[in-house]
Amino acid sequence: MKTYLIVFFFAIASSLSAQVVVSDGTPATIHDSAVFELQSTSKGFLAPKMTTAEREAISPLTAGLLVFDITLNKFYVYSGTAWVTSASNWLGSTSRIKLLPNDFVGTLGGGKGDKTTLSLYDDDADDDSYSMTTSENSSYLVAFVALPTGYKATSVKIYGTSTSESFYVFEGDITTTSNLEVSGNDDYLGSATITTSGGTVTFASAISSTDTNYLIVAVSFETTKTDQLYGGYVTILPE
């Protein structure tokens, strides 16, 4: 009976081009900006619930489609090009994660020996360690970037006044001390020269967010120079 009543309301609204309010009590005046409004002080709106496989099987798709994914326990909206979900505790851009100078740990000033060392590990049986220090006059500024849930990273861009220094990008894992590998292995994602117009490392394969992974951006500077790090960003896309 309730289903037919709601359908009847929609039919009236369609024929009269009116606004529709559905209430479990005495309806209040519908907001001027709404074509359809639900009103209740004791009940909520229940969206369609389905598994990830069922959601991804929906076809055709249209922008604005909303469902609740019971596999991942999240709301998903189809943006017109991809399914997008709200990332827990993250309210940033849906295309970039900004990196500001204060996001990097380490020091630039000082003389010989005043440097920040980033230790790298391979993940074979011998557990050898490697230090990213090129000379006594060099240091590394290091940023650790968490990827928001539901997004993947495709590249990193860094700006600065240096024309000879570089930055390096790795994928880390918070569940193990051997979270990095030496250049050439899977966790090394690339390097680029720092310039005022920005140097870019584009990943061969997009890095998807997991519960334990993150990006490590290590910027090389010589402490005897007056180089400046402007910052940069990580480019991200919805999964």
Beta strands, then each sheet from edge to edge (+ up, - down):
strand 1: 20-23
strand 2: 36-39
strand 3: 49-50
strand 4: 66-69
strand 5: 74-78
strand 6: 83-85
strand 7: 96-99
strand 8: 119-121
strand 9: 129-131
strand 10: 138-145
strand 11: 151-160
strand 12: 166-173
strand 13: 188-193
strand 14: 199-208
strand 15: 213-222
strand 16: 229-238
sheet 1: 1+ 2+
sheet 2: 3+ 4+ 5- 6+
sheet 3: 7+ 16- 11+ 14-
sheet 4: 8+ 9-
sheet 5: 10+ 15- 12+ 13-
end
